[in-house]
């Protein structure tokens, strides 16, 4: 049995394609569409209220008609939300920004499966020892918050060699069938894709942000810790925009000396204020200076040139499986 077949059988999916937890942009509509297309859809749940979490899980389950995942970031308190997700019968839980044997054990006790994102070989070994059912090797090219200083091309085979029979998903810079073929050639069992799904019809993404995704090149991304309000000291990759340019032109000063520090530049869909340098990205109903907000994207953005349905994107990626 190939690594891809092993992964699919273990997680109850048809295709070894996992949609990354791209913040609030990952709507129930997007996650469920990916699952219906044969992959594994996913929700980002770290910052949900219990009521919102319950509603989003239930909506995704009703639409997906199959397995999906929820993601939690271990830089934040997640115990209550993890318990809620497991009580709702979520079949797969993924963890990021640290490894917790206790949390993985809780997932297994509830009958679920645990995915663990890592950015180094040492972290992958910790995840394997903690009992992760699959490991996501996230390279430096990735968009959003980035755990690694090593490229995907180097990290994936190193992690594959380090964790034995545990399936490894390649993450970072994968946006088309060629990337999927490359990931499998490196020994990965499947892929973990975020930026490509930002340009999907089901994504809850502001039009200004989505337009940037389909027009940007790989050289338009910036690795920094700039958008840190709400999640400090966490490196990330975003598109260069007016906020980034003003900061660069000012000599990249540290907080609280950055241009426009403390300014309210808009509102979230919930109506809450959005500050300049907030780590939240603009969803469809955000208002204000949405161009100046965090536009997360990986270096694979240069390969994204059209908005398509999630099902079409899964099919596009899956072409790399057939010709591998």
N, C-alpha and C positions, 0 to 999 in steps of 0.2 A: 504494500500500500504506500503510495507516495505521500510526502508531507502534506500536500494540499488535500488529498483525500482524507487523511487522518484528521486534519483540522475541520473539514466540512462535516465529517461524520460525528466528531465530538461535539460540535456546536449546532448541529441540526440545520445546516445551511447547504445550498446547492453550489454556491460559488465562494471562493476564498477571498472575498472583497468586503472589507469592513469600512463603513463610513465613520470618520473621526468625529469626536464630540465637539463640534465647532461652535461652542457657546449657545446662546439663545437662537442663533441662526439655524441650529439643528432643531427644527420644529417637529412635532409629531407627524406632520404630513411628509416631511423629508425622510425621517427615520423609517416610517412605515413603508414608504415607496421603495426604499433601498431593500428592505426585507422582502417585500413582495416580488422584487426583481431577482431575488435569489441570493443577495448578500446579507450582511448583518447591519441593520440601521442602529443608530445610537443617539441618546439624549445626554446633554451635559446637565447635571443635576446638583452640583455643589452649592449653588447660590439660590436654589428654589426655596420658597416657603413650603412647609408641609402640605398646605392645601394645593399650591401650584404643582408640587411634585406628584401628588396623588392624581390630580387632574391630567397632567401630561402623560403619566404612565398609562392611565386608563384609556386616554384618547389614542395613544400609540398602539396599545394592545388591540383595541377595537378595529383599527385600520390595517394593522400589519398582517394579521392572520398567520403569524409565525414568530420566531425568536427575534428579540432585539436586546440591546444593551443599554445600561445607564452608566455614566462615568462620574467618579468623585475624585477631587483633588485633595491630597493628604496634607496640604499646607493649611487646611481649614478644618474646623470641627465637623465631622460628617456622621457621627455615630447614630444620631436620631434619624437622619435621612436614610442612611444605609438600612437601618432596621425597617423603616417604612417601605423602602423599595423591596426588600426581601419579603415582607409581609404581603405585599401586593403580587408576589410571585414572579418578579422579574427574573428571567432565566440566566442572564449574563451581566456581570458587574465588572467594569474596568476601573483601574486605579492609576493615578499619575502623581508625580512629584513626591516620591518616597515609596518604600515598600513596607507593608504591615502584614506580618504573618497572622496576627489576630484578625484583621479584617478579611483576609483570604479564607481563614478557617470559618468565619461566620458565614461567608457565602456558601462554602461547601456544606456546612451544617444545615443550611436552608435548602440544599439540593441544587444550588446554582453553580455556575462556572465563573472563574475569575481570570480576567486579562490584566496584565501588568505592563505599563509602558516604562521603558528604561532608556537611559542615554549613554550607558557605558557597559563594558563587559562585567565589571565588578557588581554593578547594580543588577545585571541580568542573572548573575550567579546567586545573589541574594533572593531574587524573585523565584528562581528555580527551587531553592531551598525552602522558601516560604510556601510552596505548593501551587504556584500559578499554573493554570491550565494551558495558557499560551502567553507568549511574551512579545511585546511590540518594541522593536528596535527603532527608535526615533532619531534620525540623523539631523545634523546641523542645518540642512536645507529646509527643514519643516517650517510651516507657518504657525502662528499662535505662540504659545509659551513653549520654549525649547529647552530640553533637558541636556542636550549633548553638545560637545565641542568637536565632534567627529562626523565626517560625512557619512551619509547612508551607505554609500558604496563600500566603505571600509567597515562600518559598524555591523552591518547585517551578517556578513560571513563570520566575523569574530564572535558575535553572539550565538550564531548557529553552532559553531564549533564548541562553545562554552557550555551550552545547556542540554546537549545530548538529544534525547527524543522529544523534547518539548517543542511544539510548533512555534515558529517565529514569524511574525508579521513585519514586513518592511514598511517604514513610514518616513516621509520626507522627500519631496521632489517627484513623487509619482503622480502623474496626471493623465497618462494615456496608456495605450496597449504596450508601447515600447518600454515604459517604466515597469509594467507588470512582468513582461518577459525578462527584463534585467533583474528584477527582484527574485524571481524564481531561479534564475541562473546563479544567483548568489547563495542559494540554499533556503530562501524563505519559503514558507508554506502558503503565504498569501500576502495581501497588501492592506494597508490602513491609509485611507485617502481623505484629506480634508479640503484643500484648496479647490480641487475640481468640483466638489459639491456646492461650493459657494455660488457657482454659476449654474444652479439648478432652478427650475421653475417653482419647486416646492420649498426652497430655502426661505426662511423669514429674514430677509436681508434688505436693507434700504437700497433703492434703485441707484443712488449715487455710488454706494459701495460696490454694488454688483457691476456697474458700468466700468469702474476702475479695474475690477478683476479681469474683465475680458479685454481690456486695452493695455494693461501693464506688461512690462517685460520683467525678466528675472533680475535685471539690474535696478529695478524700482523698489526692491525690498530692502529693509533696513533691520539689522540685528541690534537690539539695544535693551535697556530697561526703562525706556521713556514713559510708556503708558502704565504707570505703577500705582495710581490711586485705587485702592481696593485690593491690590495684590503686589506689595513691594518686594524688591530684591529677587525678581524672577525674570530672567532674560526672555525676550520675545522677538518675533519677526513680524513686521507690518509693512505696508506700502508707505512710501514717502508721500507725505501730504503737507498742507500748510503748517500744521503744528510741528512736524518733524523738521521742515525747512527752516522755520524761525528758530528752533532750538539749535540746529546746526550752524546757522549764520551767527548766532550769539556765542558760539564757541563751545557748545554742548555743556552748559553749566549744570550743576547739580541742583536738586530741590533744596530750598524753596526759591531759587534764583532763576528759574526757567521763565521764558517769556509767557506772559498771560497766566502765570500760576494763580490758581484760585478762582479763575473766571468760570462762570456758568455759560456753557456754549450751546446748551440745548436741553431737551428732555427725552427720557426713555419712553418707550411705549406705555409704561405704567404711569407716566406723569412725573416721575422723580427727576430731579435735576441731574444733568450730566456735566461734570466739570472737565475742563481741559486737562489732559493727561489721565483721565479715568481709563481703567483697563477694559471697560465694556465697549463693544462694537455696536454700530447702529443697526437696529432691526427695522423692518418695513415701516413701522409707525413712529419711529423716532423723529423728532423735530429739531430745528435749529441748524447749527453749523455742522451738519452731518459729514461734510468733507473733511473736517478737522478732527474727527473722532478716530479711534483706533480701527484701522482697516487691516485686519490680520490676513496674511497671505504668505505662502512658502515660495521658494524659488521656482517651483513648478508652475507658477502663475503665467510664465511666458508661453506655456503650452496650451493655455485656456483661451479660446477665441470665440466661444459662442455659449449662450444660455440654452440648456437643453433640459428635458425632463430627467429626473433621477434614474428612471428605468433606462433611458437612452445612454446615460453616462455609465451605468453598470454594464450595459451591453458593450459599449465602447471599450471599457477596461477589460472586460472578459475576453475580448478578441486576443488579448495577450496570453491568455491561458491556452487557447486552441492552437497557437503557433509556437508555443514554448518548446 
